[in-house]
């Protein structure tokens, strides 16, 4: 009888641990999705910059996205480091979105930097980031 109770307790603990792992994976997946969406929205915002006149509106939008980024960063810190197996699984699930989003973001930054006022745009963006304002 005592052995059955120990075995049942161990099975219950294993089941609960497994559910926790699934929950943690789900949370990581949500944070990674939020990070990718943020990157996509940032690239979308950068794509709206066509000239010096369109830069202030983009900076305002990027400030708002900065608030979202702070939230994502908080959630990432709260979850801690991503275990290797979870990282592999999430990469398989979301990897096809990460590379194109990152590439597009980078291409938009290069394009804007070549515009008249582009370097000043990035200086203003840097000021927003270092002033503690998102």
C-alpha positions in Angstrom: 0.0 0.0 0.0 2.8 2.4 0.9 4.6 1.6 -2.3 1.5 2.3 -4.3 1.2 5.7 -2.7 4.8 6.5 -3.4 4.5 5.4 -7.0 1.2 7.3 -7.4 2.8 10.4 -5.9 5.8 10.1 -8.2 3.5 9.8 -11.2 1.5 12.8 -10.1 4.6 14.8 -9.7 5.9 13.7 -13.1 2.6 14.7 -14.7 2.5 18.1 -13.0 6.2 18.7 -14.0 5.3 17.8 -17.6 2.4 20.2 -17.6 4.7 22.9 -16.2 7.1 22.3 -19.0 4.3 22.6 -21.6 3.2 25.8 -19.9 6.7 27.2 -19.8 7.2 26.3 -23.5 3.9 28.1 -24.3 5.1 31.2 -22.4 8.4 31.2 -24.2 6.6 30.7 -27.6 4.4 33.7 -26.8 7.3 35.9 -25.9 9.2 34.9 -29.1 6.1 35.6 -31.2 5.8 39.0 -29.5 9.4 39.7 -30.2 9.0 38.7 -33.9 5.8 40.8 -34.2 7.6 43.7 -32.7 10.4 43.4 -35.2 7.9 43.2 -38.1 6.0 46.2 -36.8 9.2 48.1 -36.4 10.2 47.3 -40.0 6.7 48.4 -41.1 7.1 51.7 -39.3 10.6 52.2 -40.8 9.1 51.5 -44.3 6.9 54.6 -43.8 10.0 56.8 -43.8 10.2 58.2 -47.3 11.8 61.6 -46.6 12.7 64.1 -43.9 9.0 65.1 -43.5 7.8 61.5 -42.7 10.4 61.0 -40.0 8.7 62.6 -37.0 5.6 60.4 -37.4 7.8 57.3 -37.6 9.6 58.4 -34.5 6.3 58.8 -32.6 5.2 55.3 -33.7 8.6 53.9 -32.7 8.3 55.5 -29.3 5.0 53.6 -28.9 6.6 50.4 -30.0 9.3 51.0 -27.5 6.7 50.6 -24.8 5.8 47.2 -26.2 9.5 46.3 -26.3 9.9 47.1 -22.6 7.0 44.7 -21.9 8.6 42.0 -24.0 11.9 42.5 -22.3 10.3 42.2 -18.9 8.6 39.0 -19.9 11.9 37.6 -21.2 13.7 38.4 -18.0 10.9 36.9 -15.9 11.1 33.6 -17.8 14.9 33.4 -17.6 17.1 31.7 -20.1 15.5 29.5 -22.7 16.5 25.8 -22.2 18.2 24.3 -25.3 15.5 21.8 -26.1 12.8 24.6 -26.0 15.0 26.9 -28.1 15.3 24.2 -30.7 11.5 23.5 -30.7 10.6 27.2 -30.9 13.2 27.7 -33.7 11.5 24.9 -35.7 8.1 26.5 -35.2 8.9 30.2 -35.7 12.2 30.2 -37.5 10.7 31.0 -40.9 9.4 34.3 -39.6 12.5 35.4 -37.7 15.1 35.7 -40.5 12.8 37.6 -43.0 11.7 40.0 -40.3 15.3 40.7 -39.2 16.5 41.1 -42.8 13.7 43.5 -43.6 14.4 45.6 -40.5 18.1 45.8 -41.4 17.3 46.7 -45.0 15.0 49.5 -43.9 17.6 50.9 -41.6 20.2 51.0 -44.4 17.7 52.6 -46.7 16.8 55.3 -44.2 20.4 56.0 -43.3 21.0 56.9 -47.0 18.1 59.4 -47.0 18.6 63.1 -46.4 18.2 63.4 -42.7 18.6 59.7 -42.2 21.5 59.8 -39.8 19.7 62.5 -37.8 16.7 60.3 -37.6 18.7 57.6 -36.0 20.3 60.1 -33.6 16.8 61.1 -32.5 15.9 57.4 -32.1 19.0 56.8 -30.0 18.1 59.7 -27.8 14.7 58.2 -27.1 16.2 54.9 -26.2 18.9 56.3 -23.9 16.7 58.8 -22.2 14.7 56.0 -20.7 11.8 56.8 -22.9 10.7 53.9 -25.0 
